[in-house]
Amino acid sequence: MPRETPPVFVPLHTEPMGLFASLAASRRNLIDIIPDEAVRRPILSGRTGKRWHMVMEPGAIRRMLLENIENYPKSLVTKNLLRPAIGDSLFIAEGAHWRWQRRAAAPVFSHRNVMNLAPIMGEAAERSCTRIAAAGDRAVDMAADMVRTTFDVISDVTFSGDGQMDAEAVHRAIDDYIEAAGRISLFDMLGLPDWVPRPGRVFSGKAVAEMKRVADEAVEARRLRGGRDVPDLLDLLLAGEDPETKRQMNTAELRDNLLTFIVAGHETTALTLAWSLYLVAYDQEVQDKARSEAQAVLGGRAAAGEDVAKLPYIRMIADEALRLYPPAAMISRTAQARDELCGCEILPGDTVIIPIYALHRSERLWEAPNMFRPERFADRKAVERYAYLPFGDGPRICIGASFALQEAVIILATLLSRFRFTPVPGKDPKPVQILTLRPEGGVWLMAEPLAGPDSPSRKGGAGMAG
C-alpha cells in the first residue's frame, strides 16, 4: 500500500484560459497556466497572444535540449525578465558567447573543487542545528532556515567571508527586483520586442545598478589582493580561461556570473531542502530510514564531502523532492526555425514550453506520480533521462548541479541525524512559482532533538529559529 503523502500540490486548470486570464494566472503562480491535460498528453498547443506549445514527451524534449538545441534558445520572456539583473551571464547567453563562458567556468565546478568546499557546507549545517535547537518547543519555519543556511554556504564559498562585498545585500536586491519586475507583463504575452519598456523593470533598476556597482568593486579588490591558499569561487573564476581561446572574463562578465551563482547557488538548494523536510515530516517511515542511514555514517558529527556517496537513501529523498517540487518548474524557449515535435508543426517565433512540474507528475511516465516515493531513484539508470529534469539537460544542464546535490545531502543528513521533524497542522505550504517554486507561507515543522551525547539539545548555543 502507498504511504500517506502530503496533500500539497497545485490542481491544474481544466478550462481554456484567454489572454487576460492567462496573464493574471502567470503573475499569480506560473503553475496555474498548466492545463490538467498536460499530465496525460505528450504535447499541447494553443494561442494566447502568440502561438505556444507545451511539450511533455521525453523524445521531443531531447530534441529541444540536445539534438536541435540551436533552434530553441531561451525564450525572449525569460531573457527580458532576467537580463537587467544578471546580464549576459551563463544563464542568459546564447551561442558562441555562452560556449566560451561555459568552457571558462567549467573547471570551477570540478569534483575536486566541489569537494574542497564541503567543509563550509558542514559548518553551515551545524549552525542550522544550533538555531533549530534554540527554538525549543516552538515550530520552526524550515524554508526560512534553509535559505539562511544555504546563503551562509554561498556567501562563504564565493567571497571567503572577506568583507569585500555584502552578499546578503546583493541577495536582497535581486529578490526585490524579482518581486517588482520578475513577473510576466502583458507586453511579454503579446510578444512585444524587448526595447519596449516594462514599467516594473524600469522602476526597480536603481537597486540593481547599485548592487552591480558594489559587486564590481569587490571583483576589482580581489584582483589587486590576489587569491587564497584554498581558492574560493571568485578566485577560481578570476583564474578561469577558455581552454580554446585563452580568453578570461572581464569585470562585468565575472560580476554577472557571480550574481547568478549567488542567487541560483543557494535558492534552488534551499528549496530542495525545505521541500525534502516537508515530505519526510509527513512520512515517518521514510524519515526513520534516512535517520538510521545518517546516524550510522555520521556518528553524531556533521556530514562531510566523503560521506555523500555513503548516504544513497538521503540522496533519493532529495531526488524525489526535486521531482515533486522542481525549483525551476517551467522553462520556455523561442523557436528560431520550422520544426516538428510529436507530429506538431513548430513555426519560427513560437513559444515552446517544457512544464517540468507536469512532466514530473505525468501519468504516462511515472507510477502513482503524486506519491512521495524516494525508492524510485534506487536505480537512477531506470529513470528515463528526459522525463526527469530538475537541472535541465543537454549542453546547458546546470553547471552547479553537483555542488547543489552535495550541499543538499550534507545538510539534510546532518539535520535528520539530530532531529525528528513533524508537521504543524493547518500550516501546509502552497507551491507558488514566479521564477522558482517556493513554499508560500513557509514550511513550519516541529523539530524534536534526539537523545544522545551529541544531540543539539545538549550542546546549547544561541540562535533564533528561521
DAPEVEN-V723698 format. One record per residue. N is the residue number from 1. PHI is phi as a letter, one per 20 degrees, with the letter a starting at -180 (none if undefined). Layout:
# DAPEVEN-V723698
N | PHI
N | PHI
This chain:
# DAPEVEN-V723698
1 | none
2 | f
3 | f
4 | f
5 | d
6 | f
7 | e
8 | e
9 | b
10 | e
11 | f
12 | f
13 | f
14 | d
15 | d
16 | g
17 | d
18 | e
19 | g
20 | f
21 | f
22 | f
23 | f
24 | f
25 | f
26 | f
27 | f
28 | e
29 | a
30 | g
31 | g
32 | f
33 | e
34 | e
35 | f
36 | g
37 | f
38 | f
39 | e
40 | c
41 | d
42 | f
43 | b
44 | c
45 | c
46 | a
47 | c
48 | c
49 | n
50 | b
51 | f
52 | b
53 | c
54 | d
55 | d
56 | c
57 | d
58 | g
59 | f
60 | f
61 | f
62 | g
63 | f
64 | f
65 | e
66 | c
67 | f
68 | c
69 | f
70 | f
71 | e
72 | c
73 | f
74 | g
75 | f
76 | f
77 | f
78 | g
79 | f
80 | f
81 | f
82 | d
83 | g
84 | g
85 | e
86 | c
87 | l
88 | e
89 | f
90 | g
91 | f
92 | d
93 | g
94 | c
95 | l
96 | f
97 | f
98 | f
99 | f
100 | f
101 | f
102 | f
103 | f
104 | f
105 | e
106 | g
107 | f
108 | g
109 | d
110 | f
111 | g
112 | f
113 | f
114 | f
115 | f
116 | f
117 | e
118 | g
119 | g
120 | f
121 | f
122 | f
123 | f
124 | f
125 | f
126 | f
127 | f
128 | f
129 | g
130 | f
131 | f
132 | f
133 | f
134 | f
135 | f
136 | m
137 | e
138 | e
139 | f
140 | d
141 | e
142 | f
143 | f
144 | f
145 | f
146 | f
147 | f
148 | f
149 | f
150 | f
151 | f
152 | g
153 | f
154 | f
155 | f
156 | f
157 | f
158 | e
159 | c
160 | l
161 | l
162 | e
163 | m
164 | f
165 | b
166 | e
167 | f
168 | f
169 | f
170 | f
171 | f
172 | f
173 | f
174 | f
175 | f
176 | f
177 | f
178 | f
179 | f
180 | e
181 | c
182 | e
183 | e
184 | f
185 | d
186 | g
187 | f
188 | f
189 | f
190 | e
191 | m
192 | f
193 | f
194 | f
195 | f
196 | f
197 | f
198 | e
199 | g
200 | g
201 | f
202 | f
203 | f
204 | e
205 | f
206 | f
207 | f
208 | f
209 | f
210 | f
211 | f
212 | f
213 | f
214 | f
215 | f
216 | g
217 | f
218 | f
219 | f
220 | f
221 | f
222 | f
223 | g
224 | f
225 | f
226 | n
227 | e
228 | d
229 | f
230 | d
231 | f
232 | e
233 | f
234 | f
235 | g
236 | f
237 | f
238 | f
239 | e
240 | f
241 | b
242 | f
243 | f
244 | e
245 | d
246 | m
247 | f
248 | d
249 | f
250 | f
251 | g
252 | f
253 | f
254 | f
255 | f
256 | f
257 | f
258 | f
259 | f
260 | f
261 | f
262 | f
263 | f
264 | f
265 | f
266 | c
267 | f
268 | f
269 | f
270 | g
271 | f
272 | g
273 | f
274 | f
275 | f
276 | f
277 | f
278 | g
279 | f
280 | f
281 | f
282 | e
283 | c
284 | f
285 | f
286 | f
287 | f
288 | f
289 | f
290 | f
291 | f
292 | g
293 | f
294 | f
295 | f
296 | f
297 | e
298 | e
299 | l
300 | o
301 | e
302 | f
303 | f
304 | c
305 | g
306 | f
307 | e
308 | g
309 | f
310 | e
311 | c
312 | f
313 | f
314 | f
315 | f
316 | f
317 | f
318 | f
319 | f
320 | f
321 | f
322 | f
323 | f
324 | f
325 | c
326 | f
327 | g
328 | e
329 | e
330 | b
331 | c
332 | c
333 | c
334 | d
335 | f
336 | e
337 | b
338 | f
339 | b
340 | c
341 | c
342 | l
343 | m
344 | d
345 | f
346 | d
347 | d
348 | g
349 | n
350 | f
351 | e
352 | d
353 | d
354 | d
355 | e
356 | g
357 | g
358 | f
359 | g
360 | f
361 | d
362 | f
363 | f
364 | e
365 | d
366 | c
367 | f
368 | l
369 | f
370 | e
371 | e
372 | e
373 | c
374 | g
375 | f
376 | g
377 | d
378 | f
379 | c
380 | f
381 | f
382 | e
383 | e
384 | g
385 | g
386 | e
387 | e
388 | c
389 | c
390 | f
391 | c
392 | m
393 | a
394 | m
395 | g
396 | e
397 | g
398 | g
399 | f
400 | d
401 | g
402 | f
403 | f
404 | f
405 | f
406 | f
407 | f
408 | f
409 | f
410 | f
411 | f
412 | f
413 | f
414 | f
415 | f
416 | f
417 | f
418 | d
419 | c
420 | d
421 | d
422 | c
423 | f
424 | e
425 | g
426 | m
427 | d
428 | f
429 | f
430 | d
431 | f
432 | c
433 | d
434 | d
435 | d
436 | c
437 | e
438 | e
439 | e
440 | f
441 | n
442 | n
443 | d
444 | e
445 | c
446 | e
447 | c
448 | e
449 | f
450 | e
451 | f
452 | q
453 | f
454 | d
455 | f
456 | g
457 | f
458 | d
459 | e
460 | m
461 | o
462 | e
463 | r
464 | c
465 | f
466 | f
